[in-house]
């Protein structure tokens, strides 16, 4: 699951790439990322681990994302299945 940090890939780059991939995926399923997830960004945790910060999400947006994930699960889409 996810990308691993390697000497060739700085942790900041891994975090930003993950944030960008998530933003594109959210747009692909119909979200206006700038409106629904305005704080989405790559960052580093206190220990230097790459993370993606989503920020505060409106309940309506969370419900929409939950609906997308439930439909994907019903279709057999699981983590790691590209």
N, CA, C and O atoms as a DFTB+ gen file, in Angstrom:
328 C
 N C O
     1  1       0.836      -1.171       0.000
     2  2       0.000       0.000       0.000
     3  2       0.883       1.237       0.000
     4  3       1.768       1.365       0.846
     5  1       0.657       2.142      -0.932
     6  2       1.358       3.407      -0.934
     7  2       2.776       3.307      -1.429
     8  3       3.275       2.226      -1.740
     9  1       3.410       4.446      -1.497
    10  2       4.784       4.527      -1.945
    11  2       5.710       4.507      -0.749
    12  3       5.364       4.967       0.339
    13  1       6.898       3.962      -0.973
    14  2       7.897       3.942       0.077
    15  2       8.958       4.970      -0.236
    16  3       9.260       5.239      -1.399
    17  1       9.517       5.538       0.805
    18  2      10.571       6.525       0.633
    19  2      11.848       5.785       0.293
    20  3      12.182       4.787       0.932
    21  1      12.554       6.263      -0.696
    22  2      13.833       5.677      -1.067
    23  2      14.843       6.803      -1.176
    24  3      14.468       7.974      -1.233
    25  1      16.120       6.457      -1.206
    26  2      17.125       7.517      -1.324
    27  2      16.951       8.354      -2.586
    28  3      17.338       9.522      -2.606
    29  1      16.370       7.771      -3.646
    30  2      16.168       8.511      -4.886
    31  2      14.969       9.449      -4.818
    32  3      14.869      10.387      -5.609
    33  1      14.066       9.203      -3.884
    34  2      12.851       9.998      -3.783
    35  2      12.783      10.673      -2.413
    36  3      12.517      10.014      -1.408
    37  1      13.019      11.962      -2.373
    38  2      12.892      12.659      -1.079
    39  2      11.479      12.508      -0.526
    40  3      10.506      12.436      -1.276
    41  1      11.388      12.461       0.784
    42  2      10.093      12.277       1.436
    43  2       9.091      13.337       1.001
    44  3       7.909      13.037       0.835
    45  1       9.546      14.566       0.815
    46  2       8.639      15.641       0.387
    47  2       8.032      15.334      -0.972
    48  3       6.850      15.591      -1.202
    49  1       8.841      14.784      -1.873
    50  2       8.354      14.456      -3.213
    51  2       7.345      13.320      -3.164
    52  3       6.363      13.332      -3.906
    53  1       7.576      12.346      -2.303
    54  2       6.636      11.229      -2.148
    55  2       5.301      11.749      -1.633
    56  3       4.244      11.368      -2.135
    57  1       5.354      12.624      -0.628
    58  2       4.119      13.186      -0.061
    59  2       3.354      13.992      -1.102
    60  3       2.136      13.860      -1.221
    61  1       4.059      14.820      -1.852
    62  2       3.380      15.651      -2.843
    63  2       2.806      14.812      -3.980
    64  3       1.702      15.077      -4.455
    65  1       3.557      13.800      -4.415
    66  2       3.044      12.927      -5.474
    67  2       1.780      12.209      -5.021
    68  3       0.829      12.072      -5.790
    69  1       1.770      11.749      -3.771
    70  2       0.582      11.081      -3.234
    71  2      -0.599      12.044      -3.158
    72  3      -1.726      11.668      -3.481
    73  1      -0.353      13.272      -2.736
    74  2      -1.422      14.275      -2.676
    75  2      -1.953      14.567      -4.073
    76  3      -3.163      14.688      -4.265
    77  1      -1.065      14.680      -5.040
    78  2      -1.488      14.938      -6.422
    79  2      -2.312      13.782      -6.972
    80  3      -3.335      14.002      -7.620
    81  1      -1.872      12.545      -6.717
    82  2      -2.627      11.374      -7.190
    83  2      -4.016      11.340      -6.570
    84  3      -5.000      11.053      -7.252
    85  1      -4.093      11.637      -5.268
    86  2      -5.392      11.653      -4.599
    87  2      -6.280      12.737      -5.180
    88  3      -7.465      12.500      -5.419
    89  1      -5.738      13.911      -5.411
    90  2      -6.522      15.005      -5.983
    91  2      -7.072      14.621      -7.351
    92  3      -8.241      14.871      -7.647
    93  1      -6.234      14.016      -8.182
    94  2      -6.697      13.595      -9.511
    95  2      -7.781      12.528      -9.416
    96  3      -8.761      12.566     -10.159
    97  1      -7.607      11.580      -8.505
    98  2      -8.616      10.527      -8.332
    99  2      -9.934      11.115      -7.855
   100  3     -11.000      10.705      -8.316
   101  1      -9.873      12.066      -6.941
   102  2     -11.097      12.717      -6.463
   103  2     -11.784      13.478      -7.588
   104  3     -13.010      13.459      -7.700
   105  1     -10.999      14.144      -8.415
   106  2     -11.577      14.847      -9.567
   107  2     -12.200      13.858     -10.550
   108  3     -13.255      14.133     -11.122
   109  1     -11.551      12.708     -10.746
   110  2     -12.067      11.693     -11.669
   111  2     -13.445      11.170     -11.268
   112  3     -14.233      10.765     -12.123
   113  1     -13.731      11.179      -9.964
   114  2     -15.045      10.695      -9.513
   115  2     -16.012      11.838      -9.233
   116  3     -17.070      11.633      -8.638
   117  1     -15.641      13.057      -9.669
   118  2     -16.603      14.141      -9.660
   119  2     -16.445      15.217      -8.600
   120  3     -17.271      16.127      -8.536
   121  1     -15.424      15.146      -7.773
   122  2     -15.242      16.177      -6.754
   123  2     -14.520      17.382      -7.332
   124  3     -13.623      17.242      -8.164
   125  1     -14.915      18.557      -6.889
   126  2     -14.180      19.777      -7.168
   127  2     -13.188      19.902      -6.006
   128  3     -13.531      20.402      -4.935
   129  1     -11.969      19.446      -6.234
   130  2     -10.996      19.331      -5.151
   131  2     -10.711      20.681      -4.495
   132  3     -10.572      20.758      -3.274
   133  1     -10.623      21.733      -5.286
   134  2     -10.367      23.046      -4.720
   135  2     -11.450      23.500      -3.766
   136  3     -11.174      24.204      -2.795
   137  1     -12.673      23.104      -4.036
   138  2     -13.808      23.469      -3.173
   139  2     -13.997      22.468      -2.041
   140  3     -14.163      22.859      -0.886
   141  1     -13.973      21.176      -2.366
   142  2     -14.298      20.141      -1.389
   143  2     -13.138      19.822      -0.445
   144  3     -13.352      19.480       0.718
   145  1     -11.919      19.934      -0.950
   146  2     -10.725      19.586      -0.169
   147  2      -9.683      20.710      -0.304
   148  3      -8.585      20.468      -0.805
   149  1     -10.009      21.916       0.129
   150  2      -9.111      23.040      -0.111
   151  2      -7.767      22.940       0.603
   152  3      -6.818      23.625       0.222
   153  1      -7.671      22.114       1.614
   154  2      -6.421      22.006       2.366
   155  2      -5.615      20.765       1.999
   156  3      -4.606      20.477       2.643
   157  1      -6.040      20.026       0.979
   158  2      -5.336      18.809       0.578
   159  2      -3.920      19.162       0.122
   160  3      -3.730      19.986      -0.772
   161  1      -2.931      18.525       0.752
   162  2      -1.544      18.794       0.385
   163  2      -0.644      17.698       0.921
   164  3      -0.997      16.996       1.869
   165  1       0.505      17.558       0.317
   166  2       1.527      16.660       0.819
   167  2       2.295      17.353       1.924
   168  3       2.488      18.568       1.891
   169  1       2.733      16.577       2.904
   170  2       3.485      17.140       4.032
   171  2       4.338      16.034       4.643
   172  3       4.295      14.881       4.216
   173  1       5.106      16.414       5.646
   174  2       5.886      15.446       6.407
   175  2       5.385      15.435       7.839
   176  3       5.123      16.482       8.431
   177  1       5.254      14.220       8.391
   178  2       4.877      14.071       9.783
   179  2       6.065      14.483      10.655
   180  3       7.150      14.757      10.142
   181  1       5.860      14.525      11.942
   182  2       6.936      14.943      12.857
   183  2       8.197      14.095      12.719
   184  3       9.312      14.584      12.899
   185  1       8.002      12.819      12.397
   186  2       9.169      11.936      12.267
   187  2       9.707      11.873      10.842
   188  3      10.584      11.063      10.543
   189  1       9.182      12.727       9.960
   190  2       9.663      12.774       8.581
   191  2       8.942      11.842       7.631
   192  3       9.326      11.726       6.467
   193  1       7.896      11.173       8.110
   194  2       7.106      10.275       7.269
   195  2       6.241      11.092       6.312
   196  3       5.576      12.038       6.736
   197  1       6.243      10.739       5.025
   198  2       5.372      11.441       4.083
   199  2       3.906      11.194       4.434
   200  3       3.504      10.058       4.689
   201  1       3.114      12.262       4.446
   202  2       1.684      12.165       4.726
   203  2       0.921      13.051       3.750
   204  3       1.496      13.919       3.094
   205  1      -0.381      12.816       3.668
   206  2      -1.271      13.693       2.904
   207  2      -2.276      14.252       3.897
   208  3      -2.985      13.508       4.575
   209  1      -2.322      15.567       3.970
   210  2      -3.272      16.230       4.850
   211  2      -4.512      16.586       4.047
   212  3      -4.426      17.211       2.990
   213  1      -5.674      16.175       4.567
   214  2      -6.937      16.467       3.896
   215  2      -7.604      17.707       4.441
   216  3      -8.382      18.353       3.738
   217  1      -7.311      18.052       5.682
   218  2      -7.954      19.196       6.298
   219  2      -9.387      18.883       6.693
   220  3      -9.808      17.726       6.684
   221  1     -10.123      19.915       7.036
   222  2     -11.522      19.779       7.436
   223  2     -12.371      19.599       6.187
   224  3     -12.231      20.335       5.210
   225  1     -13.259      18.604       6.237
   226  2     -14.120      18.277       5.092
   227  2     -15.570      18.398       5.533
   228  3     -15.946      17.879       6.584
   229  1     -16.384      19.078       4.737
   230  2     -17.809      19.227       5.052
   231  2     -18.483      17.860       5.098
   232  3     -18.085      16.938       4.386
   233  1     -19.492      17.741       5.930
   234  2     -20.221      16.480       6.072
   235  2     -20.770      16.008       4.727
   236  3     -20.730      14.815       4.425
   237  1     -21.275      16.924       3.928
   238  2     -21.814      16.569       2.612
   239  2     -20.731      15.958       1.719
   240  3     -20.988      15.003       0.986
   241  1     -19.541      16.506       1.784
   242  2     -18.421      15.985       0.994
   243  2     -18.029      14.603       1.511
   244  3     -17.791      13.690       0.721
   245  1     -17.963      14.447       2.824
   246  2     -17.623      13.147       3.410
   247  2     -18.649      12.089       3.007
   248  3     -18.285      10.953       2.705
   249  1     -19.917      12.458       3.002
   250  2     -20.958      11.520       2.576
   251  2     -20.778      11.135       1.111
   252  3     -20.925       9.967       0.750
   253  1     -20.461      12.115       0.269
   254  2     -20.228      11.824      -1.145
   255  2     -19.046      10.900      -1.348
   256  3     -19.108       9.979      -2.163
   257  1     -17.967      11.136      -0.615
   258  2     -16.793      10.275      -0.715
   259  2     -17.114       8.874      -0.205
   260  3     -16.680       7.888      -0.800
   261  1     -17.863       8.775       0.878
   262  2     -18.273       7.474       1.395
   263  2     -19.109       6.723       0.361
   264  3     -18.940       5.515       0.194
   265  1     -20.000       7.413      -0.327
   266  2     -20.815       6.765      -1.367
   267  2     -19.948       6.214      -2.495
   268  3     -20.181       5.105      -2.976
   269  1     -18.950       6.988      -2.914
   270  2     -18.041       6.531      -3.969
   271  2     -17.300       5.276      -3.512
   272  3     -17.184       4.312      -4.269
   273  1     -16.804       5.287      -2.290
   274  2     -16.045       4.142      -1.779
   275  2     -16.921       2.906      -1.609
   276  3     -16.479       1.792      -1.892
   277  1     -18.147       3.088      -1.154
   278  2     -19.074       1.955      -1.015
   279  2     -19.367       1.343      -2.386
   280  3     -19.366       0.121      -2.537
   281  1     -19.617       2.197      -3.386
   282  2     -19.865       1.674      -4.739
   283  2     -18.641       0.948      -5.272
   284  3     -18.774      -0.103      -5.899
   285  1     -17.470       1.481      -5.040
   286  2     -16.243       0.827      -5.496
   287  2     -16.073      -0.529      -4.822
   288  3     -15.694      -1.504      -5.472
   289  1     -16.351      -0.594      -3.532
   290  2     -16.237      -1.856      -2.798
   291  2     -17.218      -2.893      -3.347
   292  3     -16.874      -4.069      -3.467
   293  1     -18.421      -2.467      -3.675
   294  2     -19.418      -3.387      -4.237
   295  2     -18.971      -3.938      -5.592
   296  3     -19.345      -5.048      -5.972
   297  1     -18.176      -3.163      -6.309
   298  2     -17.648      -3.608      -7.596
   299  2     -16.371      -4.422      -7.452
   300  3     -15.803      -4.874      -8.446
   301  1     -15.921      -4.609      -6.223
   302  2     -14.725      -5.405      -5.977
   303  2     -13.426      -4.627      -6.070
   304  3     -12.345      -5.216      -6.101
   305  1     -13.526      -3.311      -6.116
   306  2     -12.318      -2.478      -6.168
   307  2     -11.771      -2.389      -4.751
   308  3     -12.459      -1.928      -3.840
   309  1     -10.530      -2.831      -4.570
   310  2      -9.895      -2.789      -3.252
   311  2      -8.521      -2.149      -3.374
   312  3      -8.006      -1.988      -4.480
   313  1      -7.936      -1.790      -2.265
   314  2      -6.609      -1.164      -2.237
   315  2      -5.607      -2.024      -2.995
   316  3      -5.537      -3.239      -2.807
   317  1      -4.844      -1.375      -3.843
   318  2      -3.813      -2.067      -4.595
   319  2      -4.270      -2.571      -5.948
   320  3      -3.446      -3.020      -6.744
   321  1      -5.565      -2.507      -6.230
   322  2      -6.086      -2.986      -7.522
   323  2      -6.145      -1.816      -8.497
   324  3      -7.060      -0.996      -8.431
   325  1      -5.175      -1.739      -9.399
   326  2      -5.172      -0.655     -10.377
   327  2      -5.869      -1.064     -11.651
   328  3      -5.960      -0.270     -12.588
